[in-house]
Amino acid sequence: MATRKAQTLIKAARANDPASQLELGRLYLSGGEGMAANPPAAFHWLSKAMASGCKEAAAEIATGIRPDAAFANPTAYARACTIASQSGSASANRILGELLLTGHGVAADFEAALSAFRDAAAAGDSIAAGRLGDLLATLPGRLQEAQHWLERAVAQGNIAAGRTLAELLWHDDKTAAAPWLQASAMAGDVESACRLGELLAIDQGDNAREGVSWLKKAAGRGHPRACWRYGQSLAGSPRNLKRALRLLEQA
């Protein structure tokens, strides 16, 4: 049951007091004062506060509420992300980029989406940097720019961006892809571990042994193609035949 403090806040919010609407929205975001967290209710009250000119409410929406919790008014959600992005929020710029890509609550605009991702990435958002690199890699003549942002994303700790960068380089220069695959694999990305294993296993000597080791690690985490490749590597030895068959069946 809502505490007396919460009941007073609800009454003031219903009387259209923006400060109370802001605080009630925050309360619904996290829960407390006898009330459970309720993102759609938080969005409702924060939207009302934002409509009265409260930029703090816009920031709370952009950083604390997912689009699926804002189903009642996607236009207001997009407006909140726009306001927050204009105030310098990197995460709000990234979310705005996604909205512009899909046309959720705002007119779809691919170039504007790229611009929003670029602003977020420049402000240090590693997810936005990776997303920007992904998108640029699909465009003719933008591969160098894509590589720049993917490298930046990796440097900021975005593991998945390392795999994307390796995929970008893979078709032209597998050797250049190897360091990026290794960085992602060492950070725990199982797909990168499999790809690195495949790349190294085709060589001879130490590289081949290292490749089989990466395939073994990826297979140990249930990666289907790694199970297949590692199983194949074991199938040539009679003493490993049962293990190889198990891996191939698993694949």
C-alpha positions in Angstrom: 0.0 0.0 0.0 1.3 3.5 -0.9 2.6 5.5 2.1 1.1 8.8 3.1 4.0 10.5 1.4 3.3 8.7 -1.9 -0.4 9.5 -1.6 0.3 13.2 -1.1 2.6 13.1 -4.2 0.0 11.4 -6.3 -2.6 14.0 -5.3 -0.3 16.9 -6.2 0.7 15.2 -9.5 -3.0 14.8 -10.4 -3.4 18.5 -9.7 -0.9 19.1 -12.5 2.1 20.1 -10.4 5.2 19.4 -12.7 7.6 18.9 -9.8 5.3 16.3 -8.2 4.8 14.6 -11.6 8.6 14.4 -11.9 9.0 12.9 -8.5 6.1 10.5 -8.9 7.6 9.4 -12.2 10.9 8.8 -10.6 9.2 6.9 -7.8 7.5 4.6 -10.3 10.8 4.1 -12.1 12.5 2.6 -9.1 9.7 1.6 -6.8 9.4 2.6 -3.1 7.1 4.3 -0.6 4.9 1.1 -0.7 4.6 1.2 -4.6 6.1 -1.3 -7.0 8.2 -0.2 -10.0 6.0 0.5 -13.0 7.7 1.8 -16.1 4.5 2.6 -18.1 3.2 4.6 -15.1 6.6 6.3 -14.8 6.4 7.3 -18.4 2.9 8.7 -18.0 3.8 11.0 -15.2 7.2 12.0 -16.6 5.6 12.8 -19.9 3.2 15.1 -18.2 6.1 16.9 -16.4 8.0 17.1 -19.7 4.9 18.7 -21.4 5.2 21.5 -18.8 8.8 22.2 -19.8 10.7 19.9 -17.4 13.9 18.9 -19.1 14.8 16.6 -16.1 11.7 14.6 -16.9 12.9 14.2 -20.5 16.3 12.9 -19.3 14.6 10.4 -17.0 12.5 9.1 -19.9 15.5 8.8 -22.2 17.8 7.1 -19.8 15.4 5.1 -17.7 12.6 3.9 -19.9 12.6 1.4 -22.7 10.6 2.1 -25.9 8.2 -0.9 -25.1 7.2 0.8 -21.8 6.3 4.0 -23.8 3.8 2.3 -26.1 1.1 4.7 -25.0 2.8 7.7 -26.7 5.8 6.9 -28.9 5.9 10.5 -30.1 6.4 11.8 -26.6 9.1 9.2 -26.1 11.0 10.3 -29.2 10.6 14.0 -28.1 12.1 13.1 -24.7 15.1 11.5 -26.4 15.5 14.5 -28.7 15.5 16.9 -25.7 17.9 14.8 -23.7 20.2 14.4 -26.7 20.3 18.2 -27.2 21.3 18.5 -23.6 24.4 16.3 -24.3 23.3 12.8 -23.2 25.3 10.2 -25.2 22.9 7.4 -24.4 19.9 9.5 -25.4 21.6 10.2 -28.8 22.1 6.5 -29.3 18.4 5.7 -28.5 17.4 8.5 -30.8 19.5 7.0 -33.5 17.6 3.7 -33.1 14.2 5.5 -33.2 15.2 7.4 -36.4 16.2 4.1 -38.0 12.9 2.4 -37.3 10.6 5.4 -37.4 9.4 4.8 -33.9 7.6 7.9 -32.8 9.5 10.0 -35.3 9.9 10.1 -39.1 12.5 7.5 -40.2 15.6 9.2 -41.4 18.7 7.1 -42.1 21.2 10.0 -42.4 19.8 11.6 -39.2 20.2 8.3 -37.4 23.8 8.1 -38.5 24.4 11.6 -37.2 22.8 10.7 -33.8 25.0 7.6 -33.5 28.0 9.6 -34.5 27.3 12.2 -31.8 26.8 9.5 -29.2 30.0 7.7 -30.3 32.0 10.9 -30.2 30.8 11.4 -26.6 32.2 8.0 -25.6 29.3 5.6 -26.1 30.9 2.4 -27.2 27.6 0.8 -28.2 26.8 3.7 -30.5 30.3 3.5 -32.0 29.8 -0.2 -32.8 26.3 0.5 -34.2 27.6 3.3 -36.4 30.4 1.0 -37.7 27.8 -1.7 -38.5 25.7 0.7 -40.5 28.5 2.4 -42.3 29.9 -1.0 -43.3 26.8 -1.6 -45.4 27.3 1.6 -47.5 29.5 1.8 -50.6 32.7 3.8 -50.0 32.3 4.0 -46.2 34.4 1.1 -45.1 37.3 3.2 -43.9 35.0 5.3 -41.7 33.3 2.1 -40.5 36.6 0.6 -39.5 37.5 3.8 -37.6 34.3 3.7 -35.4 34.6 -0.1 -34.9 38.2 0.3 -33.7 37.0 3.0 -31.4 34.2 0.8 -30.1 36.7 -2.0 -29.3 39.1 0.4 -27.6 36.1 1.4 -25.4 35.3 -2.2 -24.4 32.7 -3.2 -27.0 33.5 -6.9 -27.5 31.0 -7.4 -30.3 32.5 -4.6 -32.3 35.8 -6.5 -32.5 34.0 -9.4 -34.2 32.2 -7.0 -36.6 35.5 -5.4 -37.5 37.1 -8.8 -38.1 34.2 -9.7 -40.4 34.8 -6.5 -42.3 38.4 -7.4 -42.8 37.9 -11.1 -43.3 37.1 -11.2 -46.9 40.1 -9.1 -48.0 42.7 -9.9 -45.4 42.3 -12.8 -43.0 45.6 -12.0 -41.4 44.5 -8.5 -40.5 41.3 -9.9 -39.0 43.2 -12.2 -36.7 44.2 -9.7 -34.0 40.6 -8.4 -33.7 39.2 -11.9 -33.5 41.8 -12.7 -30.8 40.9 -9.7 -28.7 37.2 -10.5 -28.9 37.8 -14.2 -28.2 40.0 -13.4 -25.2 37.2 -11.1 -23.9 34.8 -14.1 -24.0 33.1 -13.8 -27.4 32.5 -17.5 -28.4 31.8 -16.8 -32.1 35.2 -15.0 -32.4 36.9 -17.9 -30.7 35.5 -20.2 -33.3 36.5 -18.0 -36.2 40.0 -17.5 -34.8 40.3 -21.3 -34.4 39.2 -21.8 -38.0 41.7 -19.2 -39.3 44.7 -20.5 -37.4 43.9 -24.2 -37.8 44.5 -24.0 -41.6 48.2 -23.1 -41.0 50.9 -25.4 -39.9 52.8 -25.9 -36.6 52.1 -23.7 -33.6 49.4 -21.7 -35.4 47.4 -24.9 -36.1 47.8 -26.1 -32.5 46.6 -22.7 -31.2 43.7 -22.8 -33.7 42.6 -26.2 -32.4 42.8 -24.9 -28.9 40.4 -22.0 -29.7 38.1 -24.4 -31.4 38.1 -26.6 -28.3 37.3 -23.6 -26.1 34.4 -22.6 -28.3 33.1 -26.2 -28.5 33.2 -26.4 -24.8 30.7 -23.6 -24.7 28.4 -25.4 -27.1 29.2 -23.4 -30.3 27.8 -25.7 -33.1 30.3 -24.9 -35.8 33.2 -25.2 -33.3 31.9 -28.6 -32.2 31.9 -29.7 -35.9 35.4 -28.3 -36.6 36.9 -29.6 -33.4 35.2 -33.0 -33.8 36.7 -33.2 -37.3 40.2 -32.5 -35.9 39.9 -35.4 -33.5 38.3 -37.9 -35.9 41.7 -38.8 -37.4 42.9 -40.4 -34.1 41.4 -43.8 -33.1 41.7 -43.0 -29.4 39.7 -39.8 -29.9 37.1 -41.3 -32.2 34.3 -41.6 -29.6 34.8 -38.0 -28.4 34.9 -36.8 -32.0 31.6 -38.6 -32.7 30.0 -37.0 -29.6 31.1 -33.5 -30.8 29.8 -34.1 -34.4 26.5 -35.4 -33.0 26.3 -32.3 -30.8 27.0 -30.0 -33.8 
